[in-house]
Structure formats: structure tokens, C-alpha cells
Amino acid sequence: MAIKDILLPLVGEPSPAAIAAIEKCIALAVDVGARITAVAIELDVGVAVRPHVMISGATEAAESLANVNGLVAAFEAATVRLGARSVHAVQRLPQRDVAAYFARTARLADLTLLPSRPHHANLESLVERLIFESGRPIILCPENLADGLVSNVKHIAIAWDHSAPAARAIADAMPLLQAAATVRIFTVTDAETAAERESGAAMVTHLALHGVTASFEIVKRGSGPVGKVFATQVKAHAIDLLVMGAYHHSRLNEWVWGGASNSILNEPPCWVLMSH
């Protein structure tokens, strides 16, 4: 299924890095021929009951409104310059409701493009709700790398471990995979098995039936974190987009799978498509 409708949450401050990421997200939407819908959040700080709280709340409200205006202005300017089909809106919500709101809204889009910043608590909550409650994939756009990201994704890597989330991510990424010039599938392990080799070969065959020519390799994990291995693969092969499943331990409310999901969330090495 083609990508036709993309959601872009506008959250945080309109820093130069954030604006660069917004522009790159719009450029990606234009490249795939999709409409992009941006939603900015004006924080509802509530009603103050004490004088000093009232002053603090008023300041927070003013800052939030200034951020919204800056983000929306950057979005509008970029859509005009890039010729994007776009819609934008502003919602007023308390901070505690922002992530749930976007999870619901994302269900009506094909995917969500989300500018990301390292180790940002509110953003981590938003990513988690989008992945596990929207039923749709997300693509992270690292703000610190935005200037160097391509808008025309041609070289894609898939982190494959034969799991349901990884399979879902591949299905969600299919329109991008079909348009790619190269697709590399890799499995990270310290104990290569026949089953892993067979699974990778089977995925190559599966993708071929969808018109995608892919290669497969086993990558040694070594002593470092799995997420670092992913980042090394991205750099070594000049990857534009990393496709991977997202894993969550619901009982402990923690990201798992050797820390790979959490590591990539905090420091995406390129565009990253994640699904569950």
C-alpha cells in the first residue's frame, strides 16, 4: 500500500535543529507523494490558585504559545517552498494528554514522522505511545543529523531477528523498500545458527516476490551494545533508512531486546522506521 497520509507532531521548541528536521520531514513526504498533516500542541497549564503559581503558569503558557507559533511558521514556510500538500492544526492540551492524543490521531495516518532529540523524557513517552498504541509505524528523524539526511531514501537496512515486530516493520516499510536502490538485511548474533541463516534467506525470497532485491548477512555482535552494532552498519554501508521492530516489556514498562530499541530511540543513526 502506498504512503499517502503522514502525521507530523510539532512539539518542543523551534530551535534551528528542530526546524531543519521539520523541513526534512516535509521533503520526505513530498518525495513519496504524500500529504503531510502537522499538529502543534499549545500546553494547557491549568488555572493557578496561588499568586506565585499564577506567574509561573502564565510564563509557561506564553512560552508554549511562542513555541507553537515558531513551529507552525517554520512548517508553513517549508511547505510553500517545497510545494507540499499539507494541513496543519493547533491543539491545546495538558502535557499528560499529549502522547495519548497523538497515538489516537496517528491511527488515521499511514505513518508518523517524528523529529527526535537525545534523552528527552516527553519525547520518549510520545514515541512509546505512538508505537504501541497507534497501530501505525513511525519514522524517527534525528534533529542533530537532519541537515545530512536525504529526502529521497534509496539505501535501506533491515534489522531482522525473525520476530513479529520485525516482520511488521518490514511490511510497513514495503512502499519504501520497493522504491529503494539497495536493501540489506542483517541479523546480529554471537552464535550463528542454521535457523538464522535460513530465516534471512527466506526473507530475501519473500521480498523478491514483492519486487525488492535484497541481500542478507549475519553480523557479529561482539561485546558492545546491539544498538551500536546497528549504528555501525548504518555508517559502513551509507544507509539512509533503518527498519526495525520495537520491543517492550509491558510488565516492567521497559524497552528491551538487548537495549537496541532504547539505544536507537535515543540516538537514531539515520532515518529509522519502527513498528511493533
Secondary structure as the mmCIF struct_conf table of DSSP 4:
data_model
#
loop_
_struct_conf.conf_type_id
_struct_conf.id
_struct_conf.beg_label_comp_id
_struct_conf.beg_label_asym_id
_struct_conf.beg_label_seq_id
_struct_conf.end_label_comp_id
_struct_conf.end_label_asym_id
_struct_conf.end_label_seq_id
STRN STRN1 ASP A 5 LEU A 10
BEND BEND1 GLY A 12 GLY A 12
HELX_RH_AL_P HELX_RH_AL_P1 PRO A 16 VAL A 32
TURN_TY1_P TURN_TY1_P1 GLY A 33 GLY A 33
STRN STRN2 ARG A 35 LEU A 43
BEND BEND2 ARG A 50 ARG A 50
HELX_RH_AL_P HELX_RH_AL_P2 PRO A 51 LEU A 82
TURN_TY1_P TURN_TY1_P2 GLY A 83 GLY A 83
STRN STRN3 SER A 86 LEU A 93
HELX_RH_AL_P HELX_RH_AL_P3 GLN A 95 ALA A 106
TURN_TY1_P TURN_TY1_P3 ARG A 107 LEU A 108
BEND BEND3 ALA A 109 ASP A 110
STRN STRN4 LEU A 111 SER A 116
TURN_TY1_P TURN_TY1_P4 PRO A 118 HIS A 119
HELX_RH_AL_P HELX_RH_AL_P4 ALA A 121 GLU A 133
BEND BEND4 SER A 134 ARG A 136
STRN STRN5 ILE A 138 PRO A 142
HELX_RH_3T_P HELX_RH_3T_P1 GLU A 143 GLY A 148
BEND BEND5 SER A 151 ASN A 152
STRN STRN6 HIS A 155 ALA A 159
BEND BEND6 HIS A 162 HIS A 162
HELX_RH_AL_P HELX_RH_AL_P5 ALA A 164 ASP A 172
TURN_TY1_P TURN_TY1_P5 ALA A 173 ALA A 173
HELX_RH_AL_P HELX_RH_AL_P6 MET A 174 ALA A 179
BEND BEND7 ALA A 181 ALA A 181
STRN STRN7 THR A 182 THR A 189
BEND BEND8 ASP A 190 ALA A 191
HELX_RH_AL_P HELX_RH_AL_P7 ALA A 194 LEU A 209
TURN_TY1_P TURN_TY1_P6 HIS A 210 GLY A 211
STRN STRN8 ALA A 214 LYS A 220
TURN_TY1_P TURN_TY1_P7 GLY A 222 SER A 223
BEND BEND9 GLY A 224 GLY A 224
HELX_RH_AL_P HELX_RH_AL_P8 VAL A 226 ALA A 236
TURN_TY1_P TURN_TY1_P8 HIS A 237 ALA A 238
BEND BEND10 ASP A 240 ASP A 240
STRN STRN9 LEU A 241 GLY A 245
STRN STRN10 HIS A 248 HIS A 249
TURN_TY1_P TURN_TY1_P9 SER A 250 ASN A 253
STRN STRN11 GLU A 254 TRP A 255
TURN_TY1_P TURN_TY1_P10 TRP A 257 GLY A 259
HELX_RH_AL_P HELX_RH_AL_P9 ALA A 260 ASN A 266
BEND BEND11 GLU A 267 GLU A 267
BEND BEND12 PRO A 269 CYS A 270
STRN STRN12 TRP A 271 SER A 275
#
